[in-house]
Amino acid sequence: MAEFNPWQVPMGRATEPALDAIGVRTMRAATAEDLVGSVGAAAALAYDADQQIAVLISQRMIGKKVW
């Protein structure tokens, strides 16, 4: 959404499969409420269960980049 660098689109699409391929679990956050819950759950999995985890933040939540 609103990405002005077209070369970043395929990279964004490849992020989750690439992390999955190396054994990193992913969670997605599309809203601020999602982010709070996802980061809390990810921290618990990382520290309590010794899991490798990444929280992927939606471009919709970040908004359009202005350079």
C-alpha positions as CSV (number, residue, x, y, z in Angstrom):
1,M,0.0,0.0,0.0
2,A,1.3,3.4,-1.0
3,E,4.8,2.0,-1.7
4,F,6.7,4.4,-4.0
5,N,9.7,2.2,-4.5
6,P,8.5,-0.6,-6.7
7,W,11.5,-2.8,-6.0
8,Q,10.4,-3.0,-2.4
9,V,7.1,-4.7,-3.2
10,P,8.7,-8.1,-4.1
11,M,10.9,-7.8,-1.0
12,G,7.9,-7.2,1.2
13,R,6.1,-10.2,-0.3
14,A,9.2,-12.4,0.3
15,T,9.8,-11.5,3.9
16,E,7.4,-13.9,5.6
17,P,8.2,-16.9,3.5
18,A,11.9,-16.2,3.9
19,L,11.6,-16.0,7.7
20,D,9.5,-19.2,7.7
21,A,12.1,-21.0,5.6
22,I,14.8,-20.3,8.3
23,G,12.5,-21.3,11.2
24,V,11.4,-17.9,12.4
25,R,7.8,-17.8,13.4
26,T,5.9,-14.7,12.2
27,M,3.0,-12.7,13.6
28,R,1.3,-9.9,11.7
29,A,0.0,-6.5,13.1
30,A,-2.4,-4.4,11.0
31,T,-3.7,-2.1,13.7
32,A,-2.4,-0.6,16.9
33,E,-4.5,-3.0,18.9
34,D,-3.0,-5.9,16.9
35,L,0.5,-4.6,17.5
36,V,0.1,-4.5,21.3
37,G,-1.2,-8.0,21.5
38,S,1.3,-9.4,18.9
39,V,4.3,-7.8,20.6
40,G,3.2,-9.2,24.0
41,A,2.7,-12.6,22.6
42,A,5.9,-12.5,20.6
43,A,7.9,-11.5,23.7
44,A,6.4,-14.3,25.7
45,L,7.3,-16.8,23.0
46,A,10.8,-15.5,22.6
47,Y,11.7,-15.3,26.3
48,D,9.5,-18.0,27.9
49,A,9.5,-20.6,25.1
50,D,12.9,-19.8,23.5
51,Q,11.3,-19.3,20.1
52,Q,12.6,-17.2,17.2
53,I,9.8,-14.8,16.3
54,A,9.2,-11.6,14.2
55,V,6.3,-9.2,14.3
56,L,5.5,-7.9,10.8
57,I,3.9,-4.5,10.9
58,S,1.5,-3.6,8.1
59,Q,2.2,-0.7,5.8
60,R,-1.3,0.4,6.4
61,M,-0.5,1.0,10.1
62,I,2.7,2.9,9.2
63,G,1.0,5.0,6.5
64,K,2.4,6.5,3.4
65,K,6.1,7.4,3.5
66,V,7.1,11.0,2.8
67,W,10.7,11.6,1.8
